[in-house]
Amino acid sequence: MKTLTVAVVPLAIPLVAGPGTMATVLVAAQHHAGAVARIELSVAALAICLLTGILFSFAGPIAKRLGESGMAVVSRIMGMVLMAIAAGMLAEGLKGMFPALGG
């Protein structure tokens, strides 16, 4: 009998809270070192987690309402947005490597 091993890959974590978000939280925690400020940051983070969870819970009903063709359209539009972000990041990286490209 084969045993099935389940590996958990946290793909959603970097998409929801990427390096920029984590760096911002670390800097905010360092600049506001008091206990009250840490509690405020924790409450804000929990509120954002709750809001994100609520928004994610609406994904199923929205997908059902859009249907298969609507989801295909949304996927293509989001693909174009992702491509535009990637092109911007590539351009910024090239300008950093080759300052003459910056103008």
C-alpha positions in Angstrom: 0.0 0.0 0.0 1.4 3.4 -1.0 1.4 6.2 1.5 0.5 9.7 0.3 2.6 12.5 1.6 1.1 15.9 1.5 3.4 18.8 1.2 2.2 22.3 2.1 3.6 25.0 -0.2 2.6 28.4 1.1 2.2 30.1 -2.3 -0.4 32.6 -1.0 1.9 34.0 1.7 4.4 35.8 -0.6 1.5 37.1 -2.7 -0.4 38.6 0.2 2.5 39.7 2.4 5.6 40.0 0.3 9.0 41.3 1.3 7.9 44.9 1.1 5.1 44.3 3.5 7.4 42.4 5.9 10.1 45.1 5.7 7.5 47.8 6.4 6.2 46.0 9.5 9.8 45.5 10.8 10.7 49.2 10.3 7.4 50.3 11.9 8.1 48.0 14.9 11.6 49.4 15.2 10.6 53.0 15.1 7.6 52.6 17.5 9.3 50.6 20.2 6.7 51.1 23.0 4.3 48.5 24.2 1.3 50.5 23.2 2.7 51.0 19.7 3.4 47.2 19.4 -0.2 46.5 20.5 -1.5 48.9 17.9 0.6 47.3 15.1 -0.6 43.9 16.2 -4.2 45.0 16.1 -3.7 46.6 12.7 -2.1 43.4 11.4 -5.0 41.3 12.8 -7.6 43.6 11.2 -5.9 43.3 7.8 -5.8 39.5 8.2 -9.5 39.5 9.0 -10.3 41.8 6.1 -8.2 39.7 3.7 -9.9 36.5 4.9 -13.4 38.1 4.4 -12.4 39.2 0.9 -11.0 35.7 0.1 -14.3 34.1 1.3 -16.1 36.0 -1.5 -13.9 34.5 -4.2 -16.1 31.3 -4.6 -19.4 33.1 -5.1 -17.9 35.7 -7.4 -16.3 32.9 -9.5 -19.7 31.1 -9.7 -21.4 34.3 -10.8 -18.8 35.1 -13.4 -18.8 31.6 -14.9 -16.1 29.9 -16.9 -15.9 32.6 -19.6 -15.9 35.4 -17.1 -13.1 33.8 -15.1 -11.1 33.4 -18.3 -11.5 37.1 -19.1 -10.5 38.1 -15.5 -7.5 35.7 -15.7 -6.3 37.3 -18.9 -6.7 40.8 -17.6 -4.8 39.9 -14.4 -2.1 38.3 -16.6 -1.7 41.6 -18.5 -1.5 43.5 -15.2 1.1 41.1 -13.9 3.1 41.4 -17.2 3.0 45.2 -16.9 4.3 45.0 -13.3 7.1 42.7 -14.4 8.0 44.9 -17.3 8.2 47.9 -15.0 10.4 46.0 -12.5 12.7 44.8 -15.4 13.0 48.4 -16.7 13.9 49.7 -13.2 16.5 46.9 -12.8 18.0 47.6 -16.1 18.2 51.4 -15.3 19.9 50.5 -12.0 22.4 48.3 -13.8 23.0 50.6 -16.8 22.4 54.2 -15.6 22.8 55.5 -19.2 19.4 53.9 -20.0 17.7 56.2 -17.5 18.2 59.2 -19.7 
